[in-house]
């Protein structure tokens, strides 16, 4: 890593645990709301990800002690691959309202349990006070009875099992019906004694980065109490990657970057990215002092400017102290990647190393937003620790041929997440399929433009685009923060605006694939997962593919385990690449996670789409139990 780190200044994404930095118990929260979640040398040298040399001879987990026969593994893998072949799109043959087809995989007991769960999640007092009720049950009934009851209701409905071995039967059942898995280890890391460290343990950054000057007069000191917790979260994610290989070979692992580093650090890093975008706008406008952009408005910032040398030189001299004209010429030439005499935003946002931004502040003529944004040496040390954890996960994923989805989070830290994910995509998405998938929250204004920029990046830089498309899960908190801070809300004003934004991003991705007829780097088809419980959005995507005359190659669909089965199983039965988002983990550690997710998703569980599914479940029960 070290001195070769390039940070694209054009990205943002993070999770839903604002209390992570403050709580004495650092939790690794997962999005349970998809609607609005050492590499082998051959692979490192660019050989196809699926090469036999990059796969272990047999699935063996020392911590589980299970060696699966090669023949059995081959059988299951073939089943998964057969289920996800590119399917010709004919929407007239899709019927999402057939209960018999939608719930063929469920027993009568499972249908009754589904009805019970949906009913409970509609009762406001239970949803609001479920943590209190859970604690009370533990005191009165004890953990054995309480967890036994929960195991046969909420846990078995929304989760696949307690460990990688236990989830295999449920995953094989999903595979039988043409459904893949997105595994999320949902248990929280254990509380451990924490000691305050005078300085973080630093991952070496390379000689070129060692003499970074940090933010002048910076008073931000990190006594990073959560470093060991972040290491524990890394180990959990590593286990999740291994579990995907064992239980659902064609599936995904889901991770959150806010569990791997201090969110306050990610917020600081995001501010650096935002100020660099503001600096580009300032240079385009002739060298006026850059504005102090809020992170929430990062996606809607004006990026339309183009810098020729004359404009760049004049504006740069207005803002920075320089020693010679040759110095300015050298900076311009470095940023002008395609050597056309102009710098656009894509070139600008990909052209700086972190150390160069830190050094840049010493040449500012005024101590404005750019000057104040640079990271201190302590902050940079912690950032490299974060990067090291993330890359360990992705390196293992590449070695095991597992794809990783990085969840989106709140806007204060999203630019840092996007920047890091872009760097990983440049490095690991150059084989036969993308390994790293970013998440696009389409309830944010400007998300369509961001998707178009990233699609262009992938073509120009020669890597495979991979994305999960969601509506988003931070609507209320983002609007409240915007109102408190006195700036425009980053959230689309209406549901219809969000819907249009979501469909525009889907259209951009499938149109990109329709135009991709080459296997040259950067021109291959993108891979996208449309994570939605909204039937109309799925039908929109399928209709666009049909209109473009293309099959479903590279287009996947995902819903939560235990919800929207009428969508997932209908798609799987017709040969489309359908996935379930599958949490798992020890029940005593997963129950708090389920409680939070149930509370956050109570509105979804009472939505029109869920009520339609509930009515379909009841209809199927009547058909089975009252055949006459």
Secondary structure, DSSP 8 states (H G I E B T S, - for coil): -GGG-B--SS-----S-GGGGT-SS--------S------HHHHTT--TT-GGGS-SS-EETTTTEE--HHHHHHHHHHHHHHTS-----GGG--TT-HHHHTTT--HHHHHHHHHHHHHTT-HHHHHTHHHHHHHHHHHHHHHHHHHHHIIIIIHHHB--SSTTTTHHHHHHHHHTTEEEEEEE------------SS-------HHHHT----TT-------TTHHHHHHHHHHHHHHHHHHHHH-TT-EEEE-GGGSS-HHHHHHHHHHHHHHHHHHHHHHTTS-------GGGGGGS-----EEHHHHHHHHHHHB--S-HHHHHHHHHHH-TT-SSEE-HHHHHTS-BHHHHHHHGGGBSS-SHHHHHS--HHHHHHHHHHHHHHHHHHHHHHHHT-EEEE----HHHHHHHHHHHHHHHHHH--SSS-SEEEEEETTBTTHHHHHHHHHHHHHHHT---EEEEE--S-HHHHHHHHHHHTS--SB-SSHHHHHHHHHHHHHHHHHHHHH----STT-S--EEEEE-S-HHHHHHHHHHHHHHT---TTEEEEEETTS-HHHHHHHHHTT-EEEEEEEE--HHHHHHHHHHHHHHTHHHHTSHHHHHHHHHHHHHHHHHH---
